[in-house]
Amino acid sequence: MLDKMFEKRLMEMVKEMPGPKREMKFSKQKEKGRKQWYQSGSIGRKAAIIGGLIITLGIATPIFAANFNINELFKGYFKEFKGTSGGEGNEALLSEPAADDNIFLTEASQIIEQTTENNGLRMSLRGMVGDANSLFLALDVETVDGGAFSSETDNMLNAYTFDKVFLKIDDADIGQYCNMTRIDDGSETGKATFMINETISNEAVPDITGHHITLTINDMKKRSNKIISFDMEKDIAELLEQFPALTEENEGLQKNYILKKTSADVKFSKAYPNLAVNNMGMVQGSLFVNLTLNGDITSEELSNQGLMVINRNTGEELSIYGMSAKSMADSVGGLEGDQAQSDFDSNNDVISVRYQFQGIGSKQQLKDAVFAMGGKGFYEIIKPGEWNFDFTVNYTDTSHVYQTEEATITISPIALAILWKDDSMAEDTVINQVNLELQDGTRVPVTGFSYGPDKEAYTCKGMLPVLIDVEKVKAIWVNDKKLILD
């Protein structure tokens, strides 16, 4: 039986829609280098809603976004570029909220409406906007009982996120981790809207339209300043005495400044009684520590909470620059090793971690010093669980494709992709900035871009901070090199 909540909401949408149907029509979209036919109408509004009800069962089909408010799903995130202000070198982008009938948002969007619940948390994948290489997804998250996300008040708007967001195309063996950002105003307790915006990295899929996507989201977490005690009887100075002193030449200190594992198993925590130190030492003011987890704590918990060194009497943070490193074997760090020296067991699960704490200074600083987790900027899991979605990308790719002597350039209102030809871009090139130059000379920066060689050629992909009119782009700047578009 269909979820009653969706049925009620979608039936209300039917009532609000003027007129029973409209004619089907076709339009022709002209792009640089290709022509494309696409359907821009619907056979009937109520028929489209029936498709929406099917979607709640897991079939992702476009419900003609013109009938729905994409801006509402994304909480007004999309802005149209309107120029710049300020002098040269100090320009600021000017923009205004995209209109509900923005051509790009109506053609390159898709309503999904899938919902799943776990551990008292309901998550709804509402819709998406994208092009051949980039994707924006809107997700509503709410507590089933209507309460706050955690026992503390929800007044920290950006405090909440999720530990892992993983996306795969066509059930491939590999996928990619994604960022998830909160975009609502926090006005409703126990409710939030998150957005995933990602440039797709899959060499086998140059165009994601028509492909199947699976999305797995794990563990809601909250930024916390809470410090979690290890409840240590001895301080770190006393623990240090149980291991031989290290020097830079000591064979236990590997080339990448990670201690070699030993057979030692020194327990030190009442809170985590099986957690142990297998090696420890000081070199050049830094403290090196190897921890054996022994099933008491996971590497994910340590990563989320962050391991630090504090003074047990004052709470002062002596070092929050703990750097964790995990190697398959000590040989990775420059020493010979075997599986016994690995940080992974035979099932590839993490069994030990290695840290370097910078800025300690001297052994005297470690008197009354203890290990702790948390502190400013770290996260704690508040709703463990897994939420899964799957859908097929079925919107219109409105990208324009340009050919220059050096590269193939694909531009949409939201993103840019450059594929250099042959050896026109050296593999060791470092790209510091990418900008789109418009016909009036103004420039729009490409943000969050990635670059490097793939199996065919050197590539650069990134997203735009505002919606742009592709027809007004006349050139691309990569560092100080200009690629003129035909």
N, C-alpha and C positions, 0 to 999 in steps of 0.2 A: 504494500500500500504506500502511496506517495506521502511524503512528509507533509503533515497538515499545515505547518507554518508556511512552507513554500507555496502550497496550493492556495492558501488564503491570500498571500502577498501577490501572487501572480494573477489571481482572479480580480484583485483590486486594480491591478494595472490594466486589465482588459476593460473594466468599466470606465476607466479614465480616458481611454483612447477614443478619439472622435472618429466616427464612421466605421462601417463594418469591414471594408477592404479597399485596396487600391490596385490599379492595374500593374502588371509586371512590365518593367521596361529594362532596356539594356543600354549601357553607355560604353563608349570606347575611351580607354585611358592610353594616351600616347606617352611613351617614355623615350629617352635617348637610346637609340639602338634597338628598340623593340616596341611592339604594340601588344596590347592585352585587352581582352574582353572580360567584363565582370558584370555580375548581376547586382543591381543597386536597389531593387524594389523587393516586394514580397507578394505572394499570391493572396494572402489574407492575414489580417492582424491576429484574429483568433487562432488561425492555423499556426502562426508563429509562436503563440503562447503555448499551444499544445507541445510544440517542439521544446519549449522551455521546461515543461513538466517532465519530459523525457530526460532532459539534461540532468535533473536532480537524481536520476538513476545512474548517471555516469556517462552519458553520451554528450560530448561537447559539440554543439552545432551553433553557428551564428544565428542570433535572433534579431538580426537587422538593427544595428545599434542606433539608427536614427529614431527608433521607437523607444529607446531607453536613454537615460542621461549618463553618458560615460563620465562626464565631469563630476557628477554626484558620486559615482562609484570610487573615483580617485580623489575625492574631497578637494576638487579645484586645483589639483597639482599642476596640470598642464597650463603653460603660459605662452602667449604669442609674442614673438620678438617685435619690438617697436622702435629700435634704435639704441643709441648710446648717449651718455652724458659725461661731462668731465673732460679735462684736457688730455692731450696725447700722453700715453703712458699711464693714465689714471682713469681710463674709461670705465663706466659702469653700464651694465646692460639695462635697458628699459623694456618692460614687458607689461602685459595685461592679461587677465584670465581669458583662456580660450573660449570662444563662443560655443554654445551647445551644438550648433550646426556646423562647426568647423569641419571642412571637407575631409581633412586627414583623420580626425577622430571618428567620423562616421564610416569612412571606408576601411580604415586600418584597425578596426576594433571588433571585439567579439564578446558577447555575453556567455558566461559558462554556467554559473549557479550550481556548484557542487558543495555539499556540506558533509562534514564528518565530525564525530564527537569522541573524546577520550579524556578520562580523568577529570570530568567536570568542566571541560573546555570545549566549546563548539567553534569550529572554524569553517568559514564559507569562502570558497574561491568564486568571486563574483564575475570577473571579466578581465580582458586583457587588451592591450594596444601594442602594436609592434610593426616590424618590417622583416626583411629577409634574414637579418642577423641579430636584431635586438628585440627585447621583450619587456613589457611592463605588465605586472600582474597585481590586481587588487584583491586583498583578502580581509574579510571581517572576522574578528575574533571576539568572543564573548563568553562569560561564565554561564553555565547552564542554570545555576540558581539565582543569577542576577546580582551576586555579591561582588566585592572587589577582587582583583586578580590575586592579591596577597593580603595578609593580615594588616599590613601597613596601608595607609591611604594611598590612592593612586595619583597623588599630586605631582609626581615626577614624570612628566609627559614622555620623555625619551628614555626612561629607565628600563622599559620592557623591550625585549626582543627574543629571538629564539636561537638556541645553541647551534643547530645545524639545519641548513636549507640546501637540499641536494636535488639537482635537476638532471634528468637523462632524456635522450632522444631515441625513439624507436627501440627502447629496451636494450640499448647498447651496454657493453661491459663497462665502459667508462662514462663519466658524467662530469659535472662541475658543481662546486659549492657556490652559493649565491648570497648576496646581502639582502637583508629584510629591514625596512625602515618604517617607523610609525609615521602616519601622515594626517591623523585626525587631530582635533583640538582638545581631546581629553575631557570633554564636558559630560560624558556619560560614564557612570561607575561601572566597572566590569565590562566595558566595551571599547574596542579599538579597531582601527583600520590600518593595515600594513601594506606596504608596496614592495614588490620585488622588481628591480630594474637591472637587467643583465644583458651583456653582450655575449652571444652564444659562441662558444669555442668548440667546434667540431669540424675537423677538416673534411670528414666524409659527407657533411650536410651543409653545402654553401647557401642553401635557402631553406629555412625551417617551415615555410608555409606548406601545408599538406602533411606534415609529419606529426607523429604521436609523441607526446611528452608525458613523463611521469615526474611527479614532484613529491618529495618526502621532507616533512618538517618535524624536527625533534626538539622537545624540551623547552618550554617557556622559561626564560630567566630574567632576573631583575638586577640592575646595577645596585651594588650595596657597598656601604662604607664599613660594614660590620667586620670586626676582627675575630677570627676563629682560633682559639687557643689549642695548642697541641698538648697542653698540660704536662710539661717537662719537669722532672725533678732536678736533673743536672742542667747546667747552662751549656752553651755551645763551646765555651773555652774548656770545660771539663771533658766534653765529648772529643774535642780535638786532641787531647792528651792520649787518647786510646789508639791513635794512628801515627805511624812514623812521619817525621817532618819531611816536607817536600821542598825541592829546589827546582829551578827552571830546567836543570839537567836531569832531574829525577825521571827514571824511565816510566814512572806511573803517570806522568803528565804528558798527554799526547800532543801532537803537532797543532791541533785545533783547540788546545787548552781545555781538554776534558779528561778527567781522571779515569785511569784504568780501573775496571771493576776488580774486586778482591773477593775472597771467600768469607770475609768478616760479615757479621750479622748482629750489629749492636742496636738493641732496642732502646728507645729513648722517650716514648710518648705514652701517657696513660690513656689519652683520648683515642689513639690508634695503636694498641699494644703490639701489633705484629709488624708495624712499620719499622724499618731498620736502616741504619747507615752502613754501607759496605766499603766506603772509602771517603776520606775527608782531608783537606789540607789548605794551607795559606801560601800564596805566591804573589808578590808584588801588590800587596794590599787587597787582593781578592780572595774570597773564600770559595773553595770548590767542594761540592758535596754530591755524592752518589747515594740515592735512596732506592732500597728494594721495597716494593709495595706489599708483597706477601698477602694480597687480597684484601687489605684493610682499607685501601683508598684507590681510586682509579686515576689514571693520568688525565682524564677529562676533568675530574673534580679539581685536580691541582691546576690545570690550565684555566678553568673558569674562575677559581678563587684567587689564584696567584700565590706563590710561596714567597715569603719575605722574612727578614731578620729584624726583630724588634728588641728593645730593652724591656725586660719583664717588669721592672719597677715603675718606669715612666711611660711606657707605651710608645716611646720614640721609635720611628722607623729608621733603622741603621742602614738598610739596603732594600730597595724595592726593584732593583735591577736584576732580578733573578732571570737567567737565561737557560731555558731547558733545551737539552739536545738529546736526541735518541738515535743511535746508530745500530745498524744490523749486526755489526761486529766491531771489535776494537781495531781491526785492520783498516776500517774506514777512516779512523783518526790517525793512521800512520804506524800503528803497531800490529804485529801479527796477532790473530785471535781466532777463535772458533765459536760454535754455537753457545758454548758455556759462557762466553763473554758478551753475548748479545743482550740487548734490552727487550727482546721479543722472545716469546716461547714458541714452541713448535706450531701453535695455532695462530701465530702472528699477533698475539695479544701482548700489550705492553706490560712488562713485569718490573721494570726499573726505569728511573729517570736520573739525569745528571744536570746539575745546576752550577752556574758560576754567579756569585754575588759580588758585584763591583763596589768599590768605594768604602769598604770596611775600614781599611787603613792599617790596623795592627791587631795582634792577638789580644791586646789589652781591652780593645773595644768589645770583645766577645764575652767578657765577664758580665754576667747577668743577661746575656743575650740568648734569645730563644727563637725557634721557628714558629711562624704563625701563617695563617691564610687570610685572604680578604684585603681589607683596606680600601682606600679611595680608588674608584674606577673599576673594581672587579665585580663579578657577577655571581649570583647564587641561583640554582635551579628552584623554581617555585611550582611548576606544573610539569613533572616528567610525563613523557608520552610521545606517541608518534601519530602524525596526521598525514594521510596519503591522498593524492589526487592524480587523475590521469585524464588527458583530453587531447584532441587533435587541433592543430593550428589551422584555422579556416577563415582568416581575414584576407583582405587584398593588400598585397605588397605594393606600395606606391613609390618605391625607390626609382631614382633616375640613375642610369648607368652611363658613364663617360669613359672614352678611350683617349689617352694621351700617348705620346711616344714612350713614356717611361712606365705608365701604370694604368690599371683599370680602377676607376673610382666609382663607388656606389654611395649615393647620398639620398637620405629620406628626411622628412621634417624633424626626425628625432635622433638621427645617427649618421655616422660616416664609416666607410670601410675602404681601405686602399690596398690593392694587390700590385706590388711592383713587378715588372716584367724582367725576366732573365736576371742579369747581374747589375741592374741599375741602382740597387741599394745594397751596400755592403752588409754582411751578416752581423758585424760588430757595431753597427750604427746605433747610437743612443739618441732617442727622440725625447726632447725636453718639452716641446709644445707643438700643438697643432691648432690651426685656426682656419675658419672659412671666411674668405673675403667676398663681400657682397658687391653689387654693382655700384653702390654709392661710396665704396671704399671702406665702410665699417667692417669690423671683424668680430666673429663669434667664436669663442674658444670651444674646442672639443674637450670634454672632461672625462676623467676616469678611463683614459685610453690605455690599450695594451698594444705591444708591438713585438716583432721578432720574426725570425725565419720559421716557416712551416715546411711541409714536405715538398711544396711546389715553389714557393717564392717568399720574399719578405713581405709581411703584412702589418697593417696598423688598423685597429678598430676602436671606436669610442662613441660616446653619446653626447648629445647637445643639451645644454641647460635650459633651452627654450625651443618652442616650435618655430621653424624657419620656413620661408617660401623657397623651395629648391630652385625655382626658375630664376631667382635673383642671385644665386651663387655664381661667381665668375672665376674663382680660383681657390686653391687650397694651399696654405702655407704649412710646411713641415720644417720645424726649426726656421732657418732663414732661406729655405728653398721654396720657390713658387711653382705650383703645378697649375697651369692655365687650362680651363675647361673649354672644350669646343662648343 
